Amino acid sequence: MTAGIQCSEIANAAGYVRVARRNNSLTSTGRLTVFAFLFVVSIGIACVFAVLGAWPILPFAGIEMLVLFCALRWIERHAADYERISIAGDRVEIEICEAGRARSHELSRCWAQLVSGNGASLALRSHGREVGIGRHLSDAQRLALARELRRELRGG
């Protein structure tokens, strides 16, 4: 497993379940602390330069902090994103949670086909519907998932 991705395979009575989550190296509090520290340092340095007569630095420091705030806010919104693939009986269920909104797709196991591109894309297809999976995985992990899913879709 590579750093940056947390994956777990859970064997249970229901069948095959695979969950892929984003790696969050900082908690919400950690992100807020880092932002506060960078804000104080950046605006503090900009204020010193403004007092010394280089006032145009202050608006640029403000823009920089606004961009950093937007980036950290986006990270915060997607911190709990995950994908869950479960195979039980004749059903394949794919649950994708992005930015706090979960969508669920159910496919027939006997009609489901695994579609893999150049290692960078992976999807399950059935009856004209295609659901992309593996967005939180590295290429090597995506290939391992493809092997597992092919085996499980054939009946384990």
Residue pairs with C-beta under 8 A, 6 or more apart in sequence:
1 7
1 141
2 138
2 140
2 141
3 23
4 23
4 138
5 20
5 21
5 22
5 23
5 136
5 137
5 138
5 141
6 20
6 21
6 22
6 23
7 18
7 19
7 20
7 21
7 136
7 137
7 141
8 18
8 19
9 17
9 18
9 148
10 17
10 18
10 19
11 17
14 86
14 88
15 86
15 87
15 88
15 89
15 152
16 85
16 86
16 87
16 88
16 148
16 152
16 156
17 84
17 85
17 86
17 87
18 84
18 85
18 86
18 145
18 148
19 82
19 83
19 84
19 85
20 82
20 83
20 134
20 135
20 136
20 137
20 141
20 145
21 81
21 82
21 136
22 78
22 79
22 80
22 81
22 82
22 136
24 79
26 34
28 76
28 79
31 72
31 75
31 76
34 72
35 68
35 69
35 72
38 65
38 68
39 65
39 68
42 61
42 64
42 65
43 58
43 61
43 62
43 65
45 61
46 57
46 58
46 60
46 61
46 62
47 58
49 55
49 57
49 58
50 57
50 58
77 99
77 100
78 98
78 99
80 97
80 100
81 97
81 98
81 99
81 136
82 96
82 97
82 136
83 94
83 95
83 96
83 97
83 133
83 134
83 135
83 136
84 93
84 94
84 95
85 92
85 93
85 94
85 124
85 133
85 149
86 92
86 93
86 95
87 93
87 109
87 152
87 153
89 109
90 108
90 109
90 110
91 106
91 107
91 108
91 109
92 106
92 107
92 108
92 109
92 112
92 124
92 126
92 153
93 104
93 105
93 106
93 107
94 104
94 105
94 106
94 107
94 124
94 131
94 133
95 102
95 103
95 104
95 105
96 102
96 103
96 104
96 105
96 131
96 133
97 103
105 129
105 131
107 124
107 126
107 127
107 129
107 131
108 126
108 127
109 153
111 126
111 127
112 124
112 125
112 126
112 153
113 124
113 125
113 126
113 153
114 122
114 123
114 124
114 125
114 146
114 149
114 150
114 153
115 122
115 123
115 124
115 125
115 130
116 122
116 123
116 142
116 146
119 139
119 142
119 143
120 139
120 142
121 132
121 134
122 132
122 133
122 134
122 142
122 145
122 146
123 130
123 131
123 132
123 133
124 130
124 131
124 133
124 149
125 131
133 145
134 141
134 142
134 145
137 145
